[in-house]
């Protein structure tokens, strides 16, 4: 795999991880609005917790 292919694969994995975390938070907190979910995902990935 070339370096460019590795970078694209890493970007896809990162995007997929964020989408999965977003879906999990929606399932855990059905009362949260879109902005709350977006900020929670951002914080989780920014501070590597969660």
PyMOL Python script that loads the backbone (N, CA, C, O; Angstrom):
from pymol import cmd

cmd.read_pdbstr("""\
ATOM      1  N   UNK A   1       0.860  -1.174   0.000  1.00  0.00           N
ATOM      2  CA  UNK A   1       0.000   0.000   0.000  1.00  0.00           C
ATOM      3  C   UNK A   1       0.910   1.243   0.000  1.00  0.00           C
ATOM      4  O   UNK A   1       1.859   1.339   0.778  1.00  0.00           O
ATOM      5  N   UNK A   2       0.598   2.162  -0.873  1.00  0.00           N
ATOM      6  CA  UNK A   2       1.406   3.380  -0.955  1.00  0.00           C
ATOM      7  C   UNK A   2       1.081   4.293   0.231  1.00  0.00           C
ATOM      8  O   UNK A   2       0.049   4.121   0.878  1.00  0.00           O
ATOM      9  N   UNK A   3       1.954   5.260   0.518  1.00  0.00           N
ATOM     10  CA  UNK A   3       1.651   6.199   1.605  1.00  0.00           C
ATOM     11  C   UNK A   3       0.329   6.945   1.396  1.00  0.00           C
ATOM     12  O   UNK A   3      -0.417   7.171   2.348  1.00  0.00           O
ATOM     13  N   UNK A   4       0.047   7.320   0.160  1.00  0.00           N
ATOM     14  CA  UNK A   4      -1.210   8.026  -0.111  1.00  0.00           C
ATOM     15  C   UNK A   4      -2.411   7.119   0.168  1.00  0.00           C
ATOM     16  O   UNK A   4      -3.421   7.579   0.699  1.00  0.00           O
ATOM     17  N   UNK A   5      -2.310   5.857  -0.181  1.00  0.00           N
ATOM     18  CA  UNK A   5      -3.399   4.911   0.088  1.00  0.00           C
ATOM     19  C   UNK A   5      -3.578   4.710   1.591  1.00  0.00           C
ATOM     20  O   UNK A   5      -4.703   4.605   2.080  1.00  0.00           O
ATOM     21  N   UNK A   6      -2.475   4.658   2.312  1.00  0.00           N
ATOM     22  CA  UNK A   6      -2.540   4.506   3.771  1.00  0.00           C
ATOM     23  C   UNK A   6      -3.227   5.709   4.404  1.00  0.00           C
ATOM     24  O   UNK A   6      -4.035   5.565   5.320  1.00  0.00           O
ATOM     25  N   UNK A   7      -2.897   6.890   3.907  1.00  0.00           N
ATOM     26  CA  UNK A   7      -3.514   8.102   4.437  1.00  0.00           C
ATOM     27  C   UNK A   7      -5.021   8.098   4.170  1.00  0.00           C
ATOM     28  O   UNK A   7      -5.802   8.435   5.059  1.00  0.00           O
ATOM     29  N   UNK A   8      -5.431   7.728   2.980  1.00  0.00           N
ATOM     30  CA  UNK A   8      -6.862   7.667   2.659  1.00  0.00           C
ATOM     31  C   UNK A   8      -7.571   6.630   3.527  1.00  0.00           C
ATOM     32  O   UNK A   8      -8.691   6.855   3.985  1.00  0.00           O
ATOM     33  N   UNK A   9      -6.914   5.498   3.749  1.00  0.00           N
ATOM     34  CA  UNK A   9      -7.513   4.461   4.599  1.00  0.00           C
ATOM     35  C   UNK A   9      -7.671   4.972   6.035  1.00  0.00           C
ATOM     36  O   UNK A   9      -8.693   4.720   6.673  1.00  0.00           O
ATOM     37  N   UNK A  10      -6.677   5.680   6.538  1.00  0.00           N
ATOM     38  CA  UNK A  10      -6.746   6.236   7.889  1.00  0.00           C
ATOM     39  C   UNK A  10      -7.876   7.265   7.988  1.00  0.00           C
ATOM     40  O   UNK A  10      -8.603   7.306   8.981  1.00  0.00           O
ATOM     41  N   UNK A  11      -8.014   8.085   6.957  1.00  0.00           N
ATOM     42  CA  UNK A  11      -9.092   9.080   6.950  1.00  0.00           C
ATOM     43  C   UNK A  11     -10.457   8.405   6.951  1.00  0.00           C
ATOM     44  O   UNK A  11     -11.372   8.861   7.637  1.00  0.00           O
ATOM     45  N   UNK A  12     -10.604   7.332   6.195  1.00  0.00           N
ATOM     46  CA  UNK A  12     -11.875   6.604   6.173  1.00  0.00           C
ATOM     47  C   UNK A  12     -12.177   5.978   7.531  1.00  0.00           C
ATOM     48  O   UNK A  12     -13.316   6.007   7.997  1.00  0.00           O
ATOM     49  N   UNK A  13     -11.147   5.411   8.160  1.00  0.00           N
ATOM     50  CA  UNK A  13     -11.336   4.814   9.483  1.00  0.00           C
ATOM     51  C   UNK A  13     -11.750   5.864  10.511  1.00  0.00           C
ATOM     52  O   UNK A  13     -12.634   5.626  11.333  1.00  0.00           O
ATOM     53  N   UNK A  14     -11.101   7.028  10.457  1.00  0.00           N
ATOM     54  CA  UNK A  14     -11.422   8.107  11.388  1.00  0.00           C
ATOM     55  C   UNK A  14     -12.871   8.557  11.191  1.00  0.00           C
ATOM     56  O   UNK A  14     -13.610   8.732  12.161  1.00  0.00           O
ATOM     57  N   UNK A  15     -13.267   8.740   9.946  1.00  0.00           N
ATOM     58  CA  UNK A  15     -14.636   9.163   9.647  1.00  0.00           C
ATOM     59  C   UNK A  15     -15.637   8.097  10.123  1.00  0.00           C
ATOM     60  O   UNK A  15     -16.673   8.423  10.703  1.00  0.00           O
ATOM     61  N   UNK A  16     -15.321   6.849   9.876  1.00  0.00           N
ATOM     62  CA  UNK A  16     -16.200   5.756  10.312  1.00  0.00           C
ATOM     63  C   UNK A  16     -16.319   5.707  11.826  1.00  0.00           C
ATOM     64  O   UNK A  16     -17.407   5.484  12.356  1.00  0.00           O
ATOM     65  N   UNK A  17     -15.216   5.911  12.522  1.00  0.00           N
ATOM     66  CA  UNK A  17     -15.232   5.898  13.985  1.00  0.00           C
ATOM     67  C   UNK A  17     -16.118   7.017  14.525  1.00  0.00           C
ATOM     68  O   UNK A  17     -16.864   6.816  15.483  1.00  0.00           O
ATOM     69  N   UNK A  18     -16.034   8.185  13.915  1.00  0.00           N
ATOM     70  CA  UNK A  18     -16.882   9.304  14.352  1.00  0.00           C
ATOM     71  C   UNK A  18     -18.361   9.001  14.100  1.00  0.00           C
ATOM     72  O   UNK A  18     -19.210   9.312  14.935  1.00  0.00           O
ATOM     73  N   UNK A  19     -18.665   8.402  12.962  1.00  0.00           N
ATOM     74  CA  UNK A  19     -20.053   8.059  12.647  1.00  0.00           C
ATOM     75  C   UNK A  19     -20.591   7.010  13.618  1.00  0.00           C
ATOM     76  O   UNK A  19     -21.737   7.096  14.058  1.00  0.00           O
ATOM     77  N   UNK A  20     -19.771   6.030  13.948  1.00  0.00           N
ATOM     78  CA  UNK A  20     -20.188   5.002  14.906  1.00  0.00           C
ATOM     79  C   UNK A  20     -20.421   5.593  16.297  1.00  0.00           C
ATOM     80  O   UNK A  20     -21.389   5.242  16.972  1.00  0.00           O
ATOM     81  N   UNK A  21     -19.534   6.484  16.718  1.00  0.00           N
ATOM     82  CA  UNK A  21     -19.693   7.114  18.030  1.00  0.00           C
ATOM     83  C   UNK A  21     -20.958   7.977  18.049  1.00  0.00           C
ATOM     84  O   UNK A  21     -21.684   8.004  19.043  1.00  0.00           O
ATOM     85  N   UNK A  22     -21.212   8.677  16.946  1.00  0.00           N
ATOM     86  CA  UNK A  22     -22.425   9.490  16.839  1.00  0.00           C
ATOM     87  C   UNK A  22     -23.671   8.621  16.968  1.00  0.00           C
ATOM     88  O   UNK A  22     -24.608   8.981  17.680  1.00  0.00           O
ATOM     89  N   UNK A  23     -23.685   7.490  16.288  1.00  0.00           N
ATOM     90  CA  UNK A  23     -24.824   6.579  16.357  1.00  0.00           C
ATOM     91  C   UNK A  23     -24.985   6.007  17.762  1.00  0.00           C
ATOM     92  O   UNK A  23     -26.104   5.875  18.257  1.00  0.00           O
ATOM     93  N   UNK A  24     -23.883   5.673  18.397  1.00  0.00           N
ATOM     94  CA  UNK A  24     -23.946   5.127  19.759  1.00  0.00           C
ATOM     95  C   UNK A  24     -24.499   6.167  20.736  1.00  0.00           C
ATOM     96  O   UNK A  24     -25.321   5.845  21.594  1.00  0.00           O
ATOM     97  N   UNK A  25     -24.046   7.403  20.601  1.00  0.00           N
ATOM     98  CA  UNK A  25     -24.552   8.452  21.490  1.00  0.00           C
ATOM     99  C   UNK A  25     -26.033   8.702  21.263  1.00  0.00           C
ATOM    100  O   UNK A  25     -26.774   8.937  22.218  1.00  0.00           O
ATOM    101  N   UNK A  26     -26.473   8.653  20.018  1.00  0.00           N
ATOM    102  CA  UNK A  26     -27.911   8.827  19.729  1.00  0.00           C
ATOM    103  C   UNK A  26     -28.725   7.710  20.388  1.00  0.00           C
ATOM    104  O   UNK A  26     -29.806   7.957  20.922  1.00  0.00           O
ATOM    105  N   UNK A  27     -28.205   6.493  20.348  1.00  0.00           N
ATOM    106  CA  UNK A  27     -28.913   5.365  20.964  1.00  0.00           C
ATOM    107  C   UNK A  27     -28.940   5.493  22.488  1.00  0.00           C
ATOM    108  O   UNK A  27     -29.946   5.180  23.123  1.00  0.00           O
ATOM    109  N   UNK A  28     -27.838   5.951  23.065  1.00  0.00           N
ATOM    110  CA  UNK A  28     -27.748   6.090  24.522  1.00  0.00           C
ATOM    111  C   UNK A  28     -28.536   7.291  25.043  1.00  0.00           C
ATOM    112  O   UNK A  28     -29.055   7.266  26.160  1.00  0.00           O
ATOM    113  N   UNK A  29     -28.621   8.330  24.233  1.00  0.00           N
ATOM    114  CA  UNK A  29     -29.243   9.588  24.668  1.00  0.00           C
ATOM    115  C   UNK A  29     -30.248  10.077  23.620  1.00  0.00           C
ATOM    116  O   UNK A  29     -29.980  11.058  22.927  1.00  0.00           O
ATOM    117  N   UNK A  30     -31.381   9.419  23.494  1.00  0.00           N
ATOM    118  CA  UNK A  30     -32.353   9.804  22.464  1.00  0.00           C
ATOM    119  C   UNK A  30     -32.908  11.219  22.658  1.00  0.00           C
ATOM    120  O   UNK A  30     -33.459  11.803  21.724  1.00  0.00           O
ATOM    121  N   UNK A  31     -32.766  11.760  23.850  1.00  0.00           N
ATOM    122  CA  UNK A  31     -33.281  13.103  24.130  1.00  0.00           C
ATOM    123  C   UNK A  31     -32.315  14.213  23.715  1.00  0.00           C
ATOM    124  O   UNK A  31     -32.699  15.383  23.710  1.00  0.00           O
ATOM    125  N   UNK A  32     -31.068  13.874  23.365  1.00  0.00           N
ATOM    126  CA  UNK A  32     -30.089  14.885  22.965  1.00  0.00           C
ATOM    127  C   UNK A  32     -30.398  15.376  21.558  1.00  0.00           C
ATOM    128  O   UNK A  32     -30.784  14.594  20.689  1.00  0.00           O
ATOM    129  N   UNK A  33     -30.227  16.683  21.338  1.00  0.00           N
ATOM    130  CA  UNK A  33     -30.435  17.236  20.002  1.00  0.00           C
ATOM    131  C   UNK A  33     -29.150  17.083  19.165  1.00  0.00           C
ATOM    132  O   UNK A  33     -28.117  16.648  19.674  1.00  0.00           O
ATOM    133  N   UNK A  34     -29.230  17.442  17.895  1.00  0.00           N
ATOM    134  CA  UNK A  34     -28.103  17.269  16.974  1.00  0.00           C
ATOM    135  C   UNK A  34     -26.856  18.021  17.430  1.00  0.00           C
ATOM    136  O   UNK A  34     -25.743  17.506  17.324  1.00  0.00           O
ATOM    137  N   UNK A  35     -27.043  19.227  17.935  1.00  0.00           N
ATOM    138  CA  UNK A  35     -25.892  20.032  18.361  1.00  0.00           C
ATOM    139  C   UNK A  35     -25.197  19.407  19.566  1.00  0.00           C
ATOM    140  O   UNK A  35     -23.968  19.397  19.641  1.00  0.00           O
ATOM    141  N   UNK A  36     -25.970  18.895  20.494  1.00  0.00           N
ATOM    142  CA  UNK A  36     -25.394  18.245  21.672  1.00  0.00           C
ATOM    143  C   UNK A  36     -24.598  17.007  21.256  1.00  0.00           C
ATOM    144  O   UNK A  36     -23.500  16.774  21.762  1.00  0.00           O
ATOM    145  N   UNK A  37     -25.146  16.224  20.346  1.00  0.00           N
ATOM    146  CA  UNK A  37     -24.445  15.036  19.831  1.00  0.00           C
ATOM    147  C   UNK A  37     -23.157  15.449  19.140  1.00  0.00           C
ATOM    148  O   UNK A  37     -22.104  14.857  19.377  1.00  0.00           O
ATOM    149  N   UNK A  38     -23.236  16.475  18.278  1.00  0.00           N
ATOM    150  CA  UNK A  38     -22.059  16.937  17.540  1.00  0.00           C
ATOM    151  C   UNK A  38     -20.950  17.377  18.498  1.00  0.00           C
ATOM    152  O   UNK A  38     -19.782  17.037  18.309  1.00  0.00           O
ATOM    153  N   UNK A  39     -21.328  18.131  19.520  1.00  0.00           N
ATOM    154  CA  UNK A  39     -20.324  18.599  20.478  1.00  0.00           C
ATOM    155  C   UNK A  39     -19.749  17.451  21.304  1.00  0.00           C
ATOM    156  O   UNK A  39     -18.557  17.449  21.613  1.00  0.00           O
ATOM    157  N   UNK A  40     -20.574  16.486  21.659  1.00  0.00           N
ATOM    158  CA  UNK A  40     -20.090  15.335  22.427  1.00  0.00           C
ATOM    159  C   UNK A  40     -19.086  14.531  21.605  1.00  0.00           C
ATOM    160  O   UNK A  40     -18.041  14.129  22.118  1.00  0.00           O
ATOM    161  N   UNK A  41     -19.401  14.297  20.333  1.00  0.00           N
ATOM    162  CA  UNK A  41     -18.469  13.565  19.458  1.00  0.00           C
ATOM    163  C   UNK A  41     -17.166  14.345  19.327  1.00  0.00           C
ATOM    164  O   UNK A  41     -16.077  13.776  19.406  1.00  0.00           O
ATOM    165  N   UNK A  42     -17.292  15.654  19.127  1.00  0.00           N
ATOM    166  CA  UNK A  42     -16.096  16.489  18.999  1.00  0.00           C
ATOM    167  C   UNK A  42     -15.225  16.384  20.251  1.00  0.00           C
ATOM    168  O   UNK A  42     -14.015  16.180  20.152  1.00  0.00           O
ATOM    169  N   UNK A  43     -15.829  16.521  21.411  1.00  0.00           N
ATOM    170  CA  UNK A  43     -15.079  16.453  22.664  1.00  0.00           C
ATOM    171  C   UNK A  43     -14.443  15.084  22.876  1.00  0.00           C
ATOM    172  O   UNK A  43     -13.300  14.985  23.322  1.00  0.00           O
ATOM    173  N   UNK A  44     -15.182  14.041  22.557  1.00  0.00           N
ATOM    174  CA  UNK A  44     -14.644  12.688  22.738  1.00  0.00           C
ATOM    175  C   UNK A  44     -13.389  12.491  21.884  1.00  0.00           C
ATOM    176  O   UNK A  44     -12.396  11.938  22.358  1.00  0.00           O
ATOM    177  N   UNK A  45     -13.432  12.937  20.641  1.00  0.00           N
ATOM    178  CA  UNK A  45     -12.279  12.748  19.771  1.00  0.00           C
ATOM    179  C   UNK A  45     -11.176  13.765  20.064  1.00  0.00           C
ATOM    180  O   UNK A  45      -9.997  13.454  19.901  1.00  0.00           O
ATOM    181  N   UNK A  46     -11.533  14.950  20.484  1.00  0.00           N
ATOM    182  CA  UNK A  46     -10.542  15.962  20.798  1.00  0.00           C
ATOM    183  C   UNK A  46      -9.730  15.588  22.040  1.00  0.00           C
ATOM    184  O   UNK A  46      -8.516  15.785  22.084  1.00  0.00           O
ATOM    185  N   UNK A  47     -10.414  15.050  23.039  1.00  0.00           N
ATOM    186  CA  UNK A  47      -9.766  14.728  24.305  1.00  0.00           C
ATOM    187  C   UNK A  47      -9.514  13.238  24.489  1.00  0.00           C
ATOM    188  O   UNK A  47      -9.105  12.807  25.567  1.00  0.00           O
ATOM    189  N   UNK A  48      -9.757  12.442  23.435  1.00  0.00           N
ATOM    190  CA  UNK A  48      -9.488  10.992  23.420  1.00  0.00           C
ATOM    191  C   UNK A  48     -10.069  10.283  24.640  1.00  0.00           C
ATOM    192  O   UNK A  48      -9.367   9.582  25.369  1.00  0.00           O
ATOM    193  N   UNK A  49     -11.346  10.482  24.836  1.00  0.00           N
ATOM    194  CA  UNK A  49     -12.026   9.800  25.931  1.00  0.00           C
ATOM    195  C   UNK A  49     -13.332   9.233  25.405  1.00  0.00           C
ATOM    196  O   UNK A  49     -13.816   9.642  24.350  1.00  0.00           O
ATOM    197  N   UNK A  50     -13.899   8.295  26.141  1.00  0.00           N
ATOM    198  CA  UNK A  50     -15.105   7.870  25.815  1.00  0.00           C
ATOM    199  C   UNK A  50     -15.912   6.850  25.423  1.00  0.00           C
ATOM    200  O   UNK A  50     -17.114   7.047  25.246  1.00  0.00           O
TER     201      UNK A  50
END
""", "prot")
cmd.dss("prot")
cmd.show_as("cartoon", "prot")
cmd.util.cbc("prot")
cmd.orient("prot")
